[in-house]
């Protein structure tokens, strides 16, 4: 599915998407920044999800195997968009730098096990600042 490249249309998709379950994320997903920030797709940007001790964890990959940005998943609410339930990708982990540990992505499901729409947020003075939309597409 081809997603639009503007915030207004993507917000409509986000509102109409399904709330995913934290545990449906497993394996590798391609990341494509859709608005505001440049896409890292040409660098083979992916997110890898796995379950450990009944928690879903993960990290980002660039190129073949450059790991950065460890995270965990949790349930959350998107206050900025109709108080929607979301899955939050929370980067508040000791392995991350003081810059990356403030990232809080919010996910909704477009196609189960295939396509997810995310809101990239950065905590500034304790409040999430929306920086753009991205998609996650399950790799084959």
Beta strands, then each sheet from edge to edge (+ up, - down):
strand 1: 27-33
strand 2: 46-52
strand 3: 55-62
strand 4: 66-78
strand 5: 84-90
strand 6: 104-111
strand 7: 115-124
strand 8: 127-138
sheet 1: 1+ 2- 3+ 4- 5+ 6- 7+ 8- 1+
end
